[in-house]
């Protein structure tokens, strides 16, 4: 189950069916650890980050819960959240495939 993941794990294969994937860490996406997420698209990356965040919340991980506070504030401001998403999408676009 996802909520038993350790923060040092990788979430997703580096190469899935021969497709080169990009990677970002939990910390790069506003989180609290160096767990790496591998995805072909930013939408996949965001979903993996969301799943990890939910698992860490369910596990009552204090560092992740603290990192969620700024995200809560962003979510209350649609334009701020959109700017944040756009900046992360741009960061993802600049990454090289692994």
C-alpha positions in Angstrom: 0.0 0.0 0.0 1.1 3.5 -0.8 1.0 4.8 2.8 3.8 2.5 3.8 6.3 4.1 1.3 9.5 5.3 2.7 10.6 8.8 1.5 13.7 7.4 0.0 11.8 5.3 -2.6 11.4 6.0 -6.3 7.8 6.2 -7.5 7.7 4.9 -11.0 10.1 3.3 -13.4 12.8 5.3 -15.1 12.0 3.7 -18.4 8.5 2.4 -19.0 8.1 0.4 -22.3 11.1 2.1 -23.8 9.8 5.6 -23.1 12.3 7.9 -21.6 10.9 9.5 -18.5 11.6 12.8 -16.6 12.0 12.9 -12.9 11.3 15.4 -10.1 11.5 15.0 -6.4 8.9 15.5 -3.8 10.8 18.6 -2.6 10.8 20.1 -6.1 7.1 19.8 -6.1 6.6 21.5 -2.8 7.0 18.5 -0.5 9.4 17.5 2.2 11.6 14.7 1.0 13.8 13.5 -1.9 11.4 10.7 -3.2 11.7 10.7 -6.9 8.8 10.6 -9.3 9.2 9.5 -12.9 6.7 10.5 -15.5 6.3 11.2 -19.2 4.0 14.2 -18.7 3.6 16.9 -16.1 0.1 15.7 -15.4 1.4 12.2 -14.5 4.0 13.8 -12.4 1.5 15.9 -10.5 -0.7 12.8 -9.9 2.2 10.8 -8.5 3.1 13.7 -6.2 -0.5 14.0 -5.1 -0.7 10.2 -4.3 2.6 10.5 -2.3 1.3 13.5 -0.4 -1.9 11.8 0.5 0.0 8.7 1.7 2.3 10.9 3.8 -0.7 12.7 5.2 -2.3 9.4 6.1 1.0 8.3 7.7 0.9 11.5 9.8 4.4 12.4 8.5 5.1 15.7 10.3 7.5 17.1 7.7 5.1 16.5 4.9 2.2 17.9 6.8 4.2 21.1 7.5 5.1 21.3 3.8 1.4 21.2 3.0 0.6 24.4 4.8 1.9 26.7 2.0 0.0 24.6 -0.6 -3.2 25.1 1.4 -2.7 28.8 1.2 -2.1 28.6 -2.6 -5.2 26.5 -3.1 -7.3 29.3 -1.5 -6.0 31.7 -4.2 -6.9 30.3 -7.7 -4.5 32.7 -9.5 -1.7 31.9 -7.1 -2.2 28.2 -7.5 -2.3 28.6 -11.3 1.0 30.5 -11.2 2.6 27.8 -9.1 1.3 25.1 -11.4 2.6 27.0 -14.4 6.0 27.4 -12.9 6.2 23.7 -12.0 5.0 22.8 -15.5 7.7 25.0 -17.0 10.3 23.4 -14.7 9.2 20.0 -15.9 9.4 21.0 -19.5 13.0 22.1 -19.1 14.0 18.7 -17.7 15.9 16.2 -19.8 14.7 12.6 -20.2 16.4 10.0 -18.1 
